[in-house]
């Protein structure tokens, strides 16, 4: 279905760099306060531009707040040649930040749905994921939000979302246990009600 996705710039297109975001003084000062509290000197050469860089980075990390994930599912395609089996986008990489420590969550997601009578361009599934991931999150909610969005706006016969991620709030601080992955899933429709369908989609995802 990738031929349905025509909203991305081509290899030969020139993509203009976005203008730099103006950083309010109070935001930059807040970052300087954290730097001082952490034990460093925000007035030293290497940190002079850090407050604005950090502010702009967080604006980018959290750009999902200004985005409606459902918008990506608004364009559907009904000419699918009678296809009525599972549509799966597997191992989509994503990055988010946990709402408890604002530490990185880095992982991958597999998103599947069983169409009713139409499909959506496959890149849109990844866009829904990223729109929710680019907010402060907990993995359980992220999993549910992605599944619910697809269920409510595509009206498929089933939705399955599995997310596997590593949380820096656990691997880089606190218990400091690297190499640990957390897996969450949400099954809806036939994938929840029918064991054979659930096993099939999980096998296709590699679980």
C-alpha positions as CSV (number, residue, x, y, z in Angstrom):
1,X,0.0,0.0,0.0
2,X,3.0,2.3,0.1
3,X,2.0,3.6,-3.4
4,X,-0.8,5.5,-1.6
5,X,1.6,7.7,0.2
6,X,2.3,10.7,-1.9
7,X,2.8,13.4,0.8
8,X,6.5,12.9,1.4
9,X,9.2,15.0,-0.4
10,X,11.0,13.1,-3.1
11,X,14.7,12.4,-3.2
12,X,15.3,15.3,-5.5
13,X,13.2,17.8,-3.6
14,X,14.8,20.6,-1.7
15,X,13.4,20.8,1.8
16,X,13.8,24.2,3.5
17,X,15.1,24.2,7.0
18,X,12.5,25.4,9.5
19,X,13.1,28.9,11.0
20,X,14.7,28.9,14.5
21,X,12.1,29.0,17.2
22,X,12.4,32.1,19.4
23,X,13.1,31.1,23.0
24,X,11.5,33.2,25.8
25,X,13.9,34.6,28.3
26,X,12.1,32.8,31.2
27,X,12.5,29.4,29.5
28,X,16.3,30.0,28.9
29,X,16.7,31.1,32.5
30,X,14.9,28.0,33.7
31,X,17.5,25.9,31.9
32,X,20.3,28.0,33.4
33,X,18.8,27.4,36.9
34,X,18.9,23.7,36.3
35,X,22.5,23.9,35.1
36,X,23.5,25.8,38.3
37,X,21.6,23.4,40.5
38,X,23.2,20.4,38.9
39,X,26.6,21.9,39.8
40,X,27.8,23.6,36.6
41,X,28.3,27.2,35.5
42,X,25.9,28.3,32.8
43,X,28.1,31.3,32.1
44,X,31.1,29.3,30.9
45,X,31.8,29.2,27.2
46,X,30.6,25.7,26.5
47,X,27.2,26.3,28.1
48,X,26.5,29.8,26.8
49,X,24.1,28.7,24.1
50,X,22.9,25.5,25.9
51,X,19.8,27.0,27.4
52,X,18.4,28.0,24.0
53,X,19.5,24.7,22.4
54,X,17.8,22.7,25.2
55,X,14.6,24.8,24.9
56,X,14.4,24.3,21.1
57,X,15.1,20.6,21.5
58,X,12.3,20.2,23.9
59,X,9.9,22.1,21.6
60,X,10.9,19.5,19.0
61,X,10.6,16.5,21.4
62,X,7.1,17.6,22.3
63,X,5.8,18.8,18.9
64,X,3.0,16.1,19.1
65,X,1.1,18.5,21.4
66,X,0.4,20.7,18.4
67,X,-0.7,17.8,16.1
68,X,-4.0,15.9,15.7
69,X,-3.0,12.2,15.3
70,X,-6.4,11.4,13.8
71,X,-5.8,13.8,10.9
72,X,-3.3,11.3,9.4
73,X,-6.2,8.8,9.1
74,X,-8.6,11.1,7.3
75,X,-7.6,10.0,3.7
76,X,-8.7,6.4,3.0
77,X,-8.6,4.2,-0.1
78,X,-11.4,1.8,-1.0
79,X,-9.9,0.4,-4.2
80,X,-7.9,-2.5,-2.6
81,X,-8.8,-5.3,-5.0
82,X,-10.9,-7.2,-2.4
83,X,-8.0,-7.3,0.1
84,X,-9.4,-8.2,3.5
85,X,-6.5,-9.6,5.4
86,X,-4.2,-8.2,8.1
87,X,-2.3,-4.9,7.3
88,X,0.8,-4.7,9.5
89,X,3.6,-2.1,9.8
90,X,6.3,-3.8,11.8
91,X,9.2,-2.5,14.0
92,X,8.5,1.2,13.6
93,X,11.3,3.0,15.6
94,X,10.2,5.9,17.9
95,X,11.4,8.1,20.6
96,X,9.4,9.6,23.5
97,X,10.0,11.0,27.0
98,X,8.5,9.7,30.2
99,X,6.3,12.1,32.1
100,X,7.8,11.2,35.4
101,X,11.5,12.0,34.9
102,X,11.4,13.5,31.3
103,X,13.9,10.8,30.4
104,X,14.1,9.2,27.0
105,X,11.9,6.2,26.0
106,X,13.4,4.6,22.9
107,X,11.7,1.7,21.2
108,X,9.8,0.1,18.3
109,X,6.2,-0.5,17.6
110,X,4.2,-2.9,15.5
111,X,0.8,-1.7,14.4
112,X,-1.7,-3.9,12.6
113,X,-5.4,-3.7,11.6
114,X,-7.9,-5.9,9.8
115,X,-9.7,-3.6,7.3
116,X,-13.4,-3.4,7.0
117,X,-13.8,-2.0,3.5
118,X,-10.9,0.5,3.1
119,X,-7.3,1.1,4.0
120,X,-5.0,4.0,4.8
121,X,-1.5,4.8,3.5
122,X,1.0,2.8,5.5
123,X,3.1,5.8,6.5
124,X,0.0,7.2,8.3
125,X,0.3,4.4,10.9
126,X,3.8,5.6,11.8
127,X,2.6,9.2,11.8
128,X,-0.1,8.4,14.4
129,X,2.5,6.7,16.5
130,X,4.9,9.6,16.3
131,X,2.2,12.2,17.0
132,X,1.5,10.5,20.3
133,X,5.1,9.7,21.1
134,X,6.2,13.3,20.7
135,X,4.5,14.1,24.0
136,X,5.4,13.3,27.6
137,X,4.2,9.7,28.0
138,X,3.9,6.5,29.8
139,X,4.3,3.5,27.6
140,X,0.9,2.0,28.6
141,X,-1.0,5.1,27.6
142,X,1.0,5.5,24.4
143,X,0.0,1.9,23.4
144,X,-3.7,2.6,24.1
145,X,-3.8,5.9,22.4
146,X,-2.4,4.6,19.1
147,X,-4.8,1.6,19.1
148,X,-7.8,3.7,20.1
149,X,-7.1,6.3,17.4
150,X,-6.9,3.7,14.6
151,X,-10.0,1.9,16.0
152,X,-12.1,5.0,16.3
153,X,-11.2,6.6,12.9
154,X,-10.6,3.7,10.5
155,X,-13.4,1.5,12.0
156,X,-11.5,-1.8,11.2
157,X,-12.5,-5.3,12.3
158,X,-9.5,-5.4,14.5
159,X,-6.5,-3.5,15.8
160,X,-3.3,-4.7,17.4
161,X,-0.5,-2.6,18.8
162,X,2.6,-3.9,20.5
163,X,5.3,-1.6,21.8
164,X,8.7,-2.6,23.0
165,X,10.9,0.1,24.6
166,X,13.8,0.9,26.9
167,X,13.3,3.6,29.5
168,X,16.2,5.7,30.5
169,X,14.5,6.5,33.8
170,X,15.3,2.9,34.7
171,X,18.4,2.2,32.7
172,X,20.4,5.4,33.4
173,X,19.2,6.3,36.9
174,X,17.4,4.8,39.8
175,X,17.8,1.0,39.7
176,X,20.3,1.5,36.8
177,X,19.5,-1.7,34.9
178,X,20.5,-1.5,31.3
179,X,19.3,-3.9,28.6
180,X,15.8,-4.2,30.0
181,X,12.9,-3.8,27.6
182,X,9.3,-3.2,28.5
183,X,6.5,-4.7,26.2
184,X,2.9,-3.4,26.2
185,X,0.1,-4.5,23.9
186,X,-3.5,-3.5,23.1
187,X,-5.8,-5.8,21.1
188,X,-9.2,-4.7,19.9
189,X,-12.0,-6.2,17.9
190,X,-11.3,-9.7,16.4
191,X,-7.7,-9.6,17.8
192,X,-9.1,-9.5,21.3
193,X,-12.2,-11.7,20.8
194,X,-10.7,-14.5,18.6
195,X,-7.7,-16.4,19.9
196,X,-6.6,-17.7,16.5
197,X,-6.6,-14.1,15.0
198,X,-4.7,-12.8,18.0
199,X,-2.0,-15.6,17.6
200,X,-1.8,-14.9,13.9
201,X,-1.1,-11.2,14.3
202,X,1.4,-11.7,17.1
203,X,3.2,-14.3,15.0
204,X,3.4,-11.8,12.1
205,X,4.8,-9.3,14.5
206,X,7.4,-11.8,15.7
207,X,6.0,-12.5,19.2
